[in-house]
Amino acid sequence: MANQSFAKSVMKKTALGVIIGVLLVVGAKYTHFPPVFQIMFFLYAMLGALVFILLDAPAMKRLEGVKAVGALVVFYLLLSGLYIAGASILPQFDPEDEKGKIEKVLKLRRAETEQGKADELIARAKELDERAKAISKQLSSLGAEVKVEVAATTGSGGGGAASGDLVAMGKDQWELQECYNCHKLYGQGGKKRGPEMDNIGNLMTPEQLKEKILDPKTWKAEGFDKDYDKGKMPDKYKDLMFPQEIDALIAFLASLKDESVKTPKPIKMN
C-alpha cells in the first residue's frame, strides 16, 4: 500500500514539475530569454519536483559505520556525475569567441591612431614587396631579368576604412554589435523583435539607413508597430561606434538586395 501511494506521488509531482517547467519555458521565451536559460528553467522545475518526491520516499534502512560512509560517497559521486553530465549538455561559453570580438574592436581602434596608420602602411609595404618578389620570380623562370622596386606612399586617402573592403568591415560590425539578436539575416538569428534585413538595400538609401541607426524613431518597419512603440531598437549605436564604423555598417546593409526575402517596408516617421 505504501509503495502504491509513493508511486502515485511520484507520478503526480513529476507531472506537476513538467507543467511548471513548460510554463517557465513559455514565459522565458515570451520575454526573449536565450534558449539556454529556457532549458535551465525547465531543469530547475524538474529538480524541484525531484526534491518533493524524495520527501515522500519510504525511509531507508539505517546504515552505520563503514556502510554509511560508503553510501555517502556513492551518493555524492552519483549526484556530481548527474550535475556534470547535465551541465555539459548545455551550450558552453567559449572565451575564444569573445577574445576574437574584442580583438576586432581593438583593431579598429588602433587604426584610428597615428601608430595604427603607420603599422598599416608598413604591412601594406611588406605585402607589395612580397608580390613584387613573386612577380620577379615568375619572370626569371621565363628567362627574363627584372628589377622591381616598390614604394609605399602616404596620403589622405590611405586609411584602412577608405582603401579596404568597406562592406566586409560592415559585416564585422553586424557581428560585433550583435544585430543578429533582433534581426534575421541569411535565414539566421533574430527573435522577431526586428524585421529581416536581406532586402533592406533595395528599400532604403544609405542616408535613410544612417538616420535609422542614429535615431531609431525616424523609421519603423511595416507590421512592427508594437516593437516600435516599445522602443525595442536601442539608440546607443551613435555612442558605441565611430563614424567610420557606422559608415561601414551602412555600406554592408546597403549591399543586402535579396528580393526573394520579404523584408518589411520601411515607413518614415515625422
Accessible surface in RSA format (square Angstrom, percent):
REM  Atomic radii and reference values for relative SASA: ProtOr
REM  Chains: A
REM  Algorithm: Lee & Richards
REM  Probe-radius: 1.40
REM  Slices: 20
REM RES _ NUM      All-atoms   Total-Side   Main-Chain    Non-polar    All polar
REM                ABS   REL    ABS   REL    ABS   REL    ABS   REL    ABS   REL
RES MET A   1   186.68  96.7 147.00  97.3  39.68  94.5 123.87 105.3  62.81  83.2
RES ALA A   2    75.50  69.4  61.47  94.9  14.04  31.9  68.16  96.0   7.35  19.5
RES ASN A   3   114.75  79.1 109.12 105.4   5.63  13.6  29.76  71.6  84.99  82.1
RES GLN A   4   117.19  65.5 112.49  82.2   4.71  11.2  36.57  77.8  80.62  61.1
RES SER A   5    68.63  58.0  61.24  81.7   7.39  17.0  27.44  58.4  41.19  57.7
RES PHE A   6    52.47  26.2  48.09  29.8   4.38  11.4  51.77  31.4   0.70   2.0
RES ALA A   7    49.45  45.5  44.97  69.4   4.48  10.2  49.28  69.4   0.17   0.5
RES LYS A   8   148.71  72.5 143.97  88.3   4.74  11.3  88.51  79.7  60.21  64.1
RES SER A   9    21.16  17.9  15.24  20.3   5.92  13.6  19.83  42.2   1.32   1.9
RES VAL A  10    45.73  30.1  45.73  41.4   0.00   0.0  45.73  39.7   0.00   0.0
RES MET A  11   140.14  72.6 130.58  86.4   9.57  22.8 107.43  91.3  32.71  43.3
RES LYS A  12   157.90  77.0 147.62  90.6  10.28  24.5  97.66  87.9  60.24  64.2
RES LYS A  13    48.12  23.5  47.17  28.9   0.95   2.3  36.79  33.1  11.33  12.1
RES THR A  14    49.68  35.3  49.40  50.1   0.28   0.7  43.18  58.0   6.50   9.8
RES ALA A  15    51.10  47.0  44.53  68.7   6.57  14.9  50.56  71.2   0.53   1.4
RES LEU A  16    97.03  54.0  95.47  68.3   1.56   3.9  96.57  67.8   0.46   1.2
RES GLY A  17     3.37   4.2   0.00   N/A   3.37   4.2   2.87   7.9   0.50   1.1
RES VAL A  18    58.19  38.3  58.19  52.7   0.00   0.0  58.19  50.6   0.00   0.0
RES ILE A  19    99.22  56.5  96.47  71.9   2.75   6.6  98.93  71.2   0.29   0.8
RES ILE A  20    78.43  44.6  78.43  58.4   0.00   0.0  78.43  56.5   0.00   0.0
RES GLY A  21     0.00   0.0   0.00   N/A   0.00   0.0   0.00   0.0   0.00   0.0
RES VAL A  22    73.81  48.6  73.18  66.2   0.63   1.5  73.81  64.1   0.00   0.0
RES LEU A  23   116.42  64.8 108.18  77.4   8.25  20.7 108.43  76.2   7.99  21.5
RES LEU A  24    76.12  42.4  72.15  51.6   3.97  10.0  74.42  52.3   1.70   4.6
RES VAL A  25    40.46  26.6  40.46  36.6   0.00   0.0  40.46  35.2   0.00   0.0
RES VAL A  26    89.18  58.7  87.24  79.0   1.95   4.7  88.10  76.5   1.09   3.0
RES GLY A  27    34.96  43.1   0.00   N/A  34.96  43.1  33.57  92.1   1.38   3.1
RES ALA A  28     4.23   3.9   0.20   0.3   4.03   9.2   2.61   3.7   1.62   4.3
RES LYS A  29   140.98  68.8 133.76  82.1   7.22  17.2  76.58  68.9  64.40  68.6
RES TYR A  30   173.33  80.9 158.55  90.2  14.78  38.5 124.54  93.6  48.79  60.1
RES THR A  31    80.42  57.2  58.55  59.4  21.87  52.1  61.43  82.5  19.00  28.7
RES HIS A  32    59.32  32.4  46.23  32.1  13.10  33.5  36.42  37.5  22.90  26.6
RES PHE A  33    84.84  42.4  80.26  49.7   4.58  11.9  82.39  50.0   2.45   7.0
RES PRO A  34    49.65  36.2  49.65  45.3   0.00   0.0  49.65  41.0   0.00   0.0
RES PRO A  35    89.88  65.5  89.37  81.5   0.51   1.9  89.70  74.1   0.18   1.1
RES VAL A  36    35.86  23.6  34.71  31.4   1.15   2.8  34.87  30.3   0.99   2.7
RES PHE A  37    86.16  43.1  86.16  53.4   0.00   0.0  86.16  52.2   0.00   0.0
RES GLN A  38    25.30  14.1  25.22  18.4   0.08   0.2   3.32   7.1  21.98  16.7
RES ILE A  39    80.08  45.6  76.81  57.2   3.27   7.9  80.03  57.6   0.05   0.1
RES MET A  40    55.49  28.7  54.69  36.2   0.80   1.9  44.38  37.7  11.11  14.7
RES PHE A  41    54.85  27.4  54.79  33.9   0.06   0.2  54.85  33.3   0.00   0.0
RES PHE A  42    60.04  30.0  60.04  37.2   0.00   0.0  60.04  36.4   0.00   0.0
RES LEU A  43    81.64  45.5  77.46  55.4   4.18  10.5  77.75  54.6   3.90  10.5
RES TYR A  44   125.05  58.4 117.17  66.7   7.88  20.5  85.17  64.0  39.87  49.2
RES ALA A  45    14.21  13.1   0.14   0.2  14.07  32.0  10.32  14.5   3.89  10.3
RES MET A  46    51.24  26.5  47.11  31.2   4.14   9.9  47.52  40.4   3.73   4.9
RES LEU A  47    98.62  54.9  94.69  67.7   3.93   9.9  98.05  68.9   0.57   1.5
RES GLY A  48    28.32  34.9   0.00   N/A  28.32  34.9  27.90  76.6   0.42   0.9
RES ALA A  49    10.45   9.6   2.93   4.5   7.51  17.1   8.54  12.0   1.91   5.1
RES LEU A  50    87.65  48.8  86.50  61.9   1.15   2.9  87.16  61.2   0.49   1.3
RES VAL A  51    74.34  48.9  73.77  66.8   0.57   1.4  74.01  64.3   0.33   0.9
RES PHE A  52   118.51  59.3 118.51  73.4   0.00   0.0 118.51  71.8   0.00   0.0
RES ILE A  53    18.45  10.5  18.42  13.7   0.02   0.1  18.45  13.3   0.00   0.0
RES LEU A  54   107.74  60.0  94.32  67.5  13.42  33.7  94.53  66.4  13.21  35.6
RES LEU A  55   129.02  71.9  97.31  69.6  31.70  79.7 100.70  70.7  28.31  76.2
RES ASP A  56    70.95  49.7  50.16  49.9  20.80  49.2  17.13  40.3  53.82  53.7
RES ALA A  57    38.42  35.3  21.02  32.4  17.40  39.6  21.02  29.6  17.40  46.1
RES PRO A  58    72.82  53.1  52.20  47.6  20.62  75.0  63.84  52.7   8.98  55.8
RES ALA A  59   105.14  96.7  64.74  99.9  40.40  91.9  74.47 104.9  30.66  81.2
RES MET A  60   164.84  85.4 135.11  89.4  29.73  70.8  99.91  84.9  64.93  86.0
RES LYS A  61   181.49  88.5 158.69  97.4  22.80  54.3 110.60  99.6  70.88  75.5
RES ARG A  62   193.30  81.2 167.76  85.5  25.55  60.8  70.29  96.1 123.02  74.6
RES LEU A  63    71.28  39.7  51.90  37.1  19.38  48.7  53.18  37.4  18.09  48.7
RES GLU A  64   116.20  66.7 100.86  76.3  15.34  36.5  40.33  78.0  75.87  61.9
RES GLY A  65    53.58  66.1   0.00   N/A  53.58  66.1  43.19 118.5  10.39  23.3
RES VAL A  66   134.42  88.4 127.78 115.7   6.64  16.0 129.68 112.7   4.73  12.8
RES LYS A  67   150.86  73.6 141.17  86.6   9.68  23.1  89.85  80.9  61.01  65.0
RES ALA A  68    35.85  33.0  29.01  44.8   6.84  15.6  30.79  43.4   5.06  13.4
RES VAL A  69    95.54  62.9  94.05  85.1   1.49   3.6  95.50  83.0   0.04   0.1
RES GLY A  70    32.19  39.7   0.00   N/A  32.19  39.7  31.69  87.0   0.50   1.1
RES ALA A  71    41.57  38.2  28.20  43.5  13.38  30.4  35.65  50.2   5.93  15.7
RES LEU A  72   122.54  68.2 118.61  84.9   3.94   9.9 122.09  85.7   0.46   1.2
RES VAL A  73    75.08  49.4  72.88  66.0   2.20   5.3  75.08  65.2   0.00   0.0
RES VAL A  74    98.44  64.8  97.16  88.0   1.28   3.1  97.78  85.0   0.66   1.8
RES PHE A  75   118.11  59.1 115.32  71.4   2.79   7.2 117.99  71.5   0.12   0.3
RES TYR A  76   144.54  67.5 143.44  81.6   1.10   2.9  99.21  74.6  45.33  55.9
RES LEU A  77   111.52  62.1 103.20  73.8   8.32  20.9 103.61  72.8   7.91  21.3
RES LEU A  78   110.03  61.3 103.03  73.7   7.01  17.6 109.21  76.7   0.83   2.2
RES LEU A  79    98.61  54.9  97.44  69.7   1.17   3.0  98.20  69.0   0.41   1.1
RES SER A  80    33.30  28.1  27.41  36.6   5.89  13.6  24.83  52.9   8.47  11.9
RES GLY A  81    36.71  45.3   0.00   N/A  36.71  45.3  32.56  89.3   4.15   9.3
RES LEU A  82   114.77  63.9 105.20  75.3   9.56  24.0 105.88  74.4   8.88  23.9
RES TYR A  83   166.19  77.6 155.85  88.7  10.33  26.9 116.72  87.7  49.47  61.0
RES ILE A  84   117.18  66.7 114.96  85.6   2.23   5.4 116.46  83.9   0.72   2.0
RES ALA A  85    54.36  50.0  47.69  73.6   6.67  15.2  53.36  75.1   1.00   2.7
RES GLY A  86    25.78  31.8   0.00   N/A  25.78  31.8  24.13  66.2   1.65   3.7
RES ALA A  87    42.92  39.5  37.46  57.8   5.45  12.4  39.80  56.0   3.12   8.3
RES SER A  88    76.57  64.7  50.36  67.2  26.22  60.4  42.29  90.0  34.28  48.0
RES ILE A  89   145.02  82.5 117.59  87.6  27.42  66.1 124.36  89.6  20.65  56.1
RES LEU A  90    28.37  15.8  26.02  18.6   2.35   5.9  26.52  18.6   1.85   5.0
RES PRO A  91    91.90  67.0  65.14  59.4  26.76  97.3  77.20  63.7  14.70  91.4
RES GLN A  92   124.72  69.7  95.61  69.9  29.11  69.3  55.57 118.3  69.15  52.4
RES PHE A  93   152.66  76.4 122.44  75.8  30.22  78.6 129.97  78.8  22.69  64.9
RES ASP A  94    64.70  45.3  57.55  57.3   7.15  16.9  21.15  49.8  43.55  43.4
RES PRO A  95    72.51  52.8  71.63  65.3   0.88   3.2  72.12  59.5   0.38   2.4
RES GLU A  96   108.23  62.1 100.43  76.0   7.79  18.6  49.60  95.9  58.63  47.9
RES ASP A  97    86.27  60.4  77.71  77.3   8.56  20.2  21.93  51.6  64.34  64.2
RES GLU A  98    67.38  38.7  67.19  50.8   0.20   0.5  19.23  37.2  48.15  39.3
RES LYS A  99   119.75  58.4 114.48  70.2   5.27  12.5  75.20  67.7  44.55  47.5
RES GLY A 100    33.46  41.3   0.00   N/A  33.46  41.3  32.17  88.3   1.29   2.9
RES LYS A 101    55.59  27.1  54.34  33.3   1.24   3.0  44.87  40.4  10.72  11.4
RES ILE A 102   101.55  57.8  99.83  74.4   1.71   4.1 101.55  73.1   0.00   0.0
RES GLU A 103    85.55  49.1  85.00  64.3   0.55   1.3  45.62  88.2  39.94  32.6
RES LYS A 104    89.88  43.9  87.21  53.5   2.67   6.4  55.72  50.2  34.17  36.4
RES VAL A 105    49.81  32.8  49.73  45.0   0.08   0.2  49.81  43.3   0.00   0.0
RES LEU A 106    82.40  45.9  82.39  58.9   0.01   0.0  82.40  57.9   0.00   0.0
RES LYS A 107   137.91  67.3 135.95  83.4   1.96   4.7  78.81  70.9  59.10  63.0
RES LEU A 108    31.95  17.8  29.79  21.3   2.17   5.4  30.04  21.1   1.91   5.1
RES ARG A 109    73.55  30.9  69.59  35.5   3.96   9.4  33.12  45.3  40.43  24.5
RES ARG A 110   116.23  48.8 114.63  58.4   1.60   3.8  63.24  86.4  52.99  32.1
RES ALA A 111    39.92  36.7  30.72  47.4   9.20  20.9  32.83  46.2   7.08  18.8
RES GLU A 112    75.43  43.3  53.25  40.3  22.18  52.8  16.83  32.5  58.60  47.8
RES THR A 113    69.78  49.6  63.84  64.7   5.94  14.2  65.77  88.3   4.01   6.1
RES GLU A 114   135.78  78.0 128.08  96.9   7.71  18.3  68.32 132.2  67.46  55.1
RES GLN A 115   118.65  66.3 113.50  82.9   5.15  12.3  53.72 114.4  64.93  49.2
RES GLY A 116     9.36  11.5   0.00   N/A   9.36  11.5   5.40  14.8   3.97   8.9
RES LYS A 117    93.71  45.7  92.67  56.9   1.04   2.5  48.49  43.6  45.22  48.2
RES ALA A 118    41.59  38.2  37.27  57.5   4.32   9.8  40.78  57.4   0.81   2.2
RES ASP A 119    69.58  48.7  63.52  63.2   6.06  14.3  28.67  67.5  40.91  40.8
RES GLU A 120    42.63  24.5  36.58  27.7   6.06  14.4  31.69  61.3  10.95   8.9
RES LEU A 121    39.61  22.1  38.80  27.8   0.81   2.0  39.09  27.5   0.52   1.4
RES ILE A 122    93.47  53.2  90.98  67.8   2.49   6.0  93.44  67.3   0.03   0.1
RES ALA A 123    57.90  53.2  49.14  75.8   8.76  19.9  53.20  74.9   4.70  12.4
RES ARG A 124    86.64  36.4  85.55  43.6   1.09   2.6  29.43  40.2  57.21  34.7
RES ALA A 125    30.03  27.6  27.70  42.7   2.33   5.3  28.07  39.5   1.96   5.2
RES LYS A 126   137.31  67.0 133.21  81.7   4.10   9.8  82.96  74.7  54.35  57.9
RES GLU A 127   103.77  59.6  97.30  73.6   6.47  15.4  35.79  69.2  67.98  55.5
RES LEU A 128    66.71  37.2  65.17  46.6   1.54   3.9  65.17  45.8   1.54   4.1
RES ASP A 129    57.38  40.2  57.38  57.1   0.00   0.0  13.99  32.9  43.40  43.3
RES GLU A 130   106.90  61.4 102.45  77.5   4.45  10.6  41.60  80.5  65.30  53.3
RES ARG A 131   141.67  59.5 137.87  70.3   3.80   9.1  41.66  56.9 100.01  60.6
RES ALA A 132     8.77   8.1   6.01   9.3   2.76   6.3   8.16  11.5   0.61   1.6
RES LYS A 133   121.60  59.3 113.84  69.9   7.75  18.5  74.34  66.9  47.25  50.3
RES ALA A 134    51.88  47.7  43.76  67.5   8.12  18.5  50.62  71.3   1.26   3.3
RES ILE A 135    91.34  52.0  91.23  68.0   0.11   0.3  91.27  65.7   0.07   0.2
RES SER A 136    28.52  24.1  28.52  38.1   0.00   0.0  10.37  22.1  18.16  25.4
RES LYS A 137   161.71  78.9 154.99  95.1   6.71  16.0 102.57  92.3  59.14  63.0
RES GLN A 138   116.64  65.2 113.12  82.7   3.52   8.4  36.81  78.4  79.83  60.5
RES LEU A 139    59.98  33.4  59.98  42.9   0.00   0.0  59.98  42.1   0.00   0.0
RES SER A 140    63.05  53.3  46.42  62.0  16.63  38.3  30.57  65.1  32.48  45.5
RES SER A 141    94.21  79.6  50.78  67.8  43.44 100.1  52.32 111.4  41.89  58.7
RES LEU A 142   144.92  80.7 110.30  78.9  34.61  87.0 116.04  81.5  28.88  77.7
RES GLY A 143    70.84  87.4   0.00   N/A  70.84  87.4  37.46 102.8  33.38  74.8
RES ALA A 144    46.33  42.6  38.04  58.7   8.29  18.9  43.77  61.6   2.56   6.8
RES GLU A 145   177.14 101.7 141.47 107.0  35.67  84.9  59.59 115.3 117.54  96.0
RES VAL A 146    57.94  38.1  31.76  28.8  26.18  63.1  38.33  33.3  19.61  53.2
RES LYS A 147   174.36  85.1 143.85  88.3  30.51  72.6  95.67  86.1  78.69  83.8
RES VAL A 148    64.63  42.5  35.89  32.5  28.73  69.2  38.52  33.5  26.11  70.8
RES GLU A 149   138.00  79.2 106.33  80.4  31.67  75.4  44.80  86.7  93.20  76.1
RES VAL A 150    58.69  38.6  20.93  19.0  37.76  91.0  24.29  21.1  34.40  93.3
RES ALA A 151    83.62  76.9  57.04  88.0  26.58  60.5  62.61  88.2  21.01  55.7
RES ALA A 152    56.75  52.2  21.07  32.5  35.68  81.2  24.51  34.5  32.24  85.4
RES THR A 153   107.43  76.4  91.30  92.6  16.14  38.5  63.69  85.5  43.74  66.1
RES THR A 154   104.13  74.1  75.83  76.9  28.30  67.5  45.24  60.8  58.90  89.0
RES GLY A 155    54.59  67.3   0.00   N/A  54.59  67.3  36.57 100.4  18.02  40.4
RES SER A 156   131.09 110.8  82.05 109.5  49.04 113.0  60.50 128.8  70.58  98.9
RES GLY A 157    53.47  65.9   0.00   N/A  53.47  65.9  35.46  97.3  18.01  40.3
RES GLY A 158    19.76  24.4   0.00   N/A  19.76  24.4  14.77  40.5   4.99  11.2
RES GLY A 159    28.58  35.2   0.00   N/A  28.58  35.2  24.94  68.4   3.64   8.2
RES GLY A 160    23.10  28.5   0.00   N/A  23.10  28.5  15.20  41.7   7.89  17.7
RES ALA A 161    29.63  27.2  21.67  33.4   7.96  18.1  21.77  30.7   7.86  20.8
RES ALA A 162    80.40  73.9  39.66  61.2  40.75  92.7  50.66  71.3  29.74  78.8
RES SER A 163    65.48  55.3  27.17  36.3  38.31  88.3  30.93  65.9  34.55  48.4
RES GLY A 164    40.24  49.6   0.00   N/A  40.24  49.6  27.63  75.8  12.61  28.3
RES ASP A 165    91.93  64.4  75.81  75.5  16.12  38.1  35.22  82.9  56.71  56.6
RES LEU A 166    61.71  34.4  58.56  41.9   3.15   7.9  58.56  41.1   3.15   8.5
RES VAL A 167    61.54  40.5  61.54  55.7   0.00   0.0  61.54  53.5   0.00   0.0
RES ALA A 168    48.46  44.6  40.84  63.0   7.62  17.3  46.49  65.5   1.97   5.2
RES MET A 169    39.56  20.5  38.27  25.3   1.29   3.1  33.08  28.1   6.48   8.6
RES GLY A 170     0.00   0.0   0.00   N/A   0.00   0.0   0.00   0.0   0.00   0.0
RES LYS A 171    96.19  46.9  96.19  59.0   0.00   0.0  46.00  41.4  50.20  53.5
RES ASP A 172    50.99  35.7  50.95  50.7   0.04   0.1   3.42   8.0  47.57  47.4
RES GLN A 173     3.07   1.7   3.07   2.2   0.00   0.0   1.01   2.1   2.06   1.6
RES TRP A 174    10.66   4.3  10.66   5.2   0.00   0.0   5.31   2.8   5.35   8.7
RES GLU A 175    72.67  41.7  72.66  55.0   0.01   0.0  25.37  49.1  47.30  38.6
RES LEU A 176    24.18  13.5   4.34   3.1  19.85  49.9   4.34   3.0  19.85  53.4
RES GLN A 177    33.12  18.5  21.97  16.1  11.14  26.5   2.35   5.0  30.77  23.3
RES GLU A 178    68.45  39.3  63.13  47.8   5.32  12.7   9.07  17.5  59.38  48.5
RES CYS A 179    19.56  14.8  13.99  15.6   5.57  13.1   7.83  19.8  11.73  12.6
RES TYR A 180    62.87  29.4  61.67  35.1   1.20   3.1  48.51  36.5  14.35  17.7
RES ASN A 181    53.12  36.6  51.70  50.0   1.42   3.4   8.58  20.6  44.54  43.0
RES CYS A 182    31.21  23.6  30.93  34.5   0.27   0.6   8.65  21.9  22.55  24.3
RES HIS A 183    28.55  15.6  28.55  19.8   0.00   0.0  19.07  19.7   9.48  11.0
RES LYS A 184    83.25  40.6  83.00  50.9   0.25   0.6  27.64  24.9  55.61  59.2
RES LEU A 185     9.80   5.5   6.21   4.4   3.59   9.0   6.21   4.4   3.59   9.7
RES TYR A 186   124.99  58.4  97.07  55.2  27.93  72.7  91.09  68.5  33.90  41.8
RES GLY A 187    54.40  67.1   0.00   N/A  54.40  67.1  26.96  74.0  27.44  61.5
RES GLN A 188   135.60  75.8 129.13  94.4   6.47  15.4  38.78  82.5  96.83  73.4
RES GLY A 189    41.59  51.3   0.00   N/A  41.59  51.3  22.41  61.5  19.19  43.0
RES GLY A 190    26.00  32.1   0.00   N/A  26.00  32.1   3.14   8.6  22.86  51.2
RES LYS A 191    67.05  32.7  53.29  32.7  13.76  32.8  47.20  42.5  19.85  21.1
RES LYS A 192   185.57  90.5 166.45 102.1  19.11  45.5 113.53 102.2  72.04  76.7
RES ARG A 193    52.03  21.8  45.58  23.2   6.45  15.4   3.25   4.4  48.78  29.6
RES GLY A 194    10.43  12.9   0.00   N/A  10.43  12.9   4.48  12.3   5.95  13.3
RES PRO A 195    20.50  14.9  19.26  17.6   1.24   4.5  20.50  16.9   0.00   0.0
RES GLU A 196    64.71  37.2  62.66  47.4   2.05   4.9  12.40  24.0  52.31  42.7
RES MET A 197    18.18   9.4  18.18  12.0   0.00   0.0  17.12  14.6   1.05   1.4
RES ASP A 198     7.48   5.2   5.90   5.9   1.57   3.7   1.35   3.2   6.13   6.1
RES ASN A 199    16.10  11.1  16.10  15.6   0.00   0.0   0.00   0.0  16.10  15.6
RES ILE A 200     8.53   4.9   8.53   6.4   0.00   0.0   8.53   6.1   0.00   0.0
RES GLY A 201    12.38  15.3   0.00   N/A  12.38  15.3   0.00   0.0  12.38  27.7
RES ASN A 202    66.70  46.0  33.45  32.3  33.25  80.1  16.03  38.6  50.66  49.0
RES LEU A 203    66.57  37.1  40.65  29.1  25.92  65.2  45.61  32.0  20.96  56.4
RES MET A 204    13.22   6.8   6.58   4.4   6.63  15.8   2.86   2.4  10.35  13.7
RES THR A 205    65.15  46.3  61.72  62.6   3.43   8.2  62.21  83.6   2.94   4.4
RES PRO A 206    65.69  47.9  64.48  58.8   1.21   4.4  64.93  53.6   0.76   4.7
RES GLU A 207   124.03  71.2 118.15  89.4   5.88  14.0  69.51 134.4  54.52  44.5
RES GLN A 208    53.27  29.8  53.14  38.8   0.13   0.3   9.90  21.1  43.37  32.9
RES LEU A 209     3.38   1.9   3.32   2.4   0.06   0.2   3.32   2.3   0.06   0.2
RES LYS A 210    84.51  41.2  84.51  51.9   0.00   0.0  39.34  35.4  45.17  48.1
RES GLU A 211    72.87  41.8  67.32  50.9   5.56  13.2  29.47  57.0  43.41  35.4
RES LYS A 212    42.84  20.9  42.84  26.3   0.00   0.0  32.48  29.2  10.36  11.0
RES ILE A 213     8.83   5.0   8.72   6.5   0.11   0.3   8.72   6.3   0.11   0.3
RES LEU A 214    54.66  30.4  51.33  36.7   3.33   8.4  51.33  36.0   3.33   9.0
RES ASP A 215    69.00  48.3  68.09  67.8   0.91   2.2  22.57  53.1  46.43  46.3
RES PRO A 216     9.23   6.7   8.74   8.0   0.49   1.8   8.77   7.2   0.46   2.8
RES LYS A 217    95.38  46.5  90.66  55.6   4.72  11.2  80.95  72.9  14.43  15.4
RES THR A 218    28.61  20.3  26.25  26.6   2.35   5.6  28.61  38.4   0.00   0.0
RES TRP A 219    25.02  10.0  25.02  12.1   0.00   0.0  25.02  13.3   0.00   0.0
RES LYS A 220    39.04  19.0  36.23  22.2   2.81   6.7   9.68   8.7  29.37  31.3
RES ALA A 221    16.23  14.9  10.30  15.9   5.93  13.5  11.01  15.5   5.21  13.8
RES GLU A 222    93.88  53.9  87.37  66.1   6.50  15.5  25.65  49.6  68.23  55.7
RES GLY A 223    68.50  84.5   0.00   N/A  68.50  84.5  34.61  95.0  33.89  75.9
RES PHE A 224    40.95  20.5  40.34  25.0   0.61   1.6  40.93  24.8   0.03   0.1
RES ASP A 225    68.21  47.8  66.56  66.2   1.65   3.9  23.32  54.9  44.88  44.8
RES LYS A 226   162.23  79.1 158.72  97.4   3.51   8.4 103.07  92.8  59.16  63.0
RES ASP A 227    30.08  21.1  28.77  28.6   1.31   3.1   5.09  12.0  24.98  24.9
RES TYR A 228    37.14  17.3  27.91  15.9   9.23  24.0  28.16  21.2   8.98  11.1
RES ASP A 229   106.68  74.7  78.31  77.9  28.36  67.1  28.93  68.1  77.75  77.5
RES LYS A 230   140.91  68.7 106.39  65.3  34.52  82.2  70.14  63.1  70.77  75.4
RES GLY A 231    36.64  45.2   0.00   N/A  36.64  45.2  17.29  47.5  19.35  43.3
RES LYS A 232    68.08  33.2  51.14  31.4  16.94  40.3  43.59  39.2  24.49  26.1
RES MET A 233    56.52  29.3  41.50  27.5  15.02  35.8  42.00  35.7  14.53  19.2
RES PRO A 234    50.20  36.6  41.27  37.6   8.93  32.5  50.20  41.4   0.00   0.0
RES ASP A 235    79.26  55.5  77.14  76.8   2.12   5.0  10.62  25.0  68.64  68.5
RES LYS A 236    98.24  47.9  94.97  58.3   3.27   7.8  44.64  40.2  53.60  57.1
RES TYR A 237    26.79  12.5  26.79  15.2   0.00   0.0   9.60   7.2  17.19  21.2
RES LYS A 238    96.79  47.2  75.93  46.6  20.86  49.7  64.61  58.2  32.18  34.3
RES ASP A 239   117.64  82.4  82.33  81.9  35.31  83.5  32.02  75.4  85.62  85.4
RES LEU A 240    85.72  47.7  73.66  52.7  12.06  30.3  76.16  53.5   9.57  25.7
RES MET A 241     9.45   4.9   0.00   0.0   9.45  22.5   1.45   1.2   8.00  10.6
RES PHE A 242    76.62  38.3  75.04  46.5   1.58   4.1  75.55  45.8   1.07   3.1
RES PRO A 243    91.32  66.6  88.49  80.7   2.83  10.3  91.13  75.2   0.18   1.1
RES GLN A 244    71.36  39.9  69.56  50.8   1.80   4.3  29.81  63.5  41.55  31.5
RES GLU A 245     6.62   3.8   6.21   4.7   0.41   1.0   5.10   9.9   1.52   1.2
RES ILE A 246     9.17   5.2   9.17   6.8   0.00   0.0   9.17   6.6   0.00   0.0
RES ASP A 247    63.72  44.6  59.69  59.4   4.03   9.5  19.88  46.8  43.84  43.7
RES ALA A 248     0.24   0.2   0.24   0.4   0.00   0.0   0.24   0.3   0.00   0.0
RES LEU A 249     8.25   4.6   8.25   5.9   0.00   0.0   8.25   5.8   0.00   0.0
RES ILE A 250    11.25   6.4  11.25   8.4   0.00   0.0  11.25   8.1   0.00   0.0
RES ALA A 251    23.97  22.0  13.92  21.5  10.06  22.9  20.46  28.8   3.51   9.3
RES PHE A 252     5.02   2.5   5.02   3.1   0.00   0.0   5.02   3.0   0.00   0.0
RES LEU A 253     8.90   5.0   8.90   6.4   0.00   0.0   8.90   6.2   0.00   0.0
RES ALA A 254    21.23  19.5  18.48  28.5   2.75   6.2  18.66  26.3   2.57   6.8
RES SER A 255    55.58  47.0  27.44  36.6  28.14  64.8  30.59  65.1  24.99  35.0
RES LEU A 256     9.18   5.1   7.01   5.0   2.17   5.5   9.18   6.4   0.00   0.0
RES LYS A 257   121.20  59.1  95.87  58.8  25.33  60.3  40.51  36.5  80.69  85.9
RES ASP A 258    64.02  44.8  57.06  56.8   6.97  16.5  25.61  60.3  38.42  38.3
RES GLU A 259   138.08  79.3 111.38  84.3  26.70  63.6  35.46  68.6 102.62  83.8
RES SER A 260    98.52  83.3  57.30  76.5  41.22  95.0  56.35 120.0  42.17  59.1
RES VAL A 261    32.79  21.6  27.78  25.1   5.01  12.1  31.16  27.1   1.63   4.4
RES LYS A 262   193.97  94.6 170.59 104.7  23.38  55.7 119.77 107.8  74.19  79.0
RES THR A 263    13.73   9.8   0.54   0.5  13.20  31.4   0.55   0.7  13.18  19.9
RES PRO A 264    30.64  22.3  18.53  16.9  12.10  44.0  28.77  23.8   1.87  11.6
RES LYS A 265   129.72  63.3 126.37  77.5   3.35   8.0  69.82  62.8  59.90  63.8
RES PRO A 266    19.92  14.5  10.88   9.9   9.04  32.9  11.56   9.5   8.36  51.9
RES ILE A 267    59.08  33.6  57.06  42.5   2.02   4.9  59.08  42.5   0.00   0.0
RES LYS A 268   100.18  48.9  80.81  49.6  19.38  46.1  68.81  61.9  31.37  33.4
RES MET A 269    54.08  28.0  45.86  30.4   8.22  19.6  44.22  37.6   9.86  13.1
RES ASN A 270   195.01 134.5 120.73 116.7  74.28 178.9  68.23 164.2 126.78 122.5
END  Absolute sums over single chains surface
CHAIN  1 A    19359.1      16296.8       3062.3      12735.7       6623.4
END  Absolute sums over all chains
TOTAL         19359.1      16296.8       3062.3      12735.7       6623.4
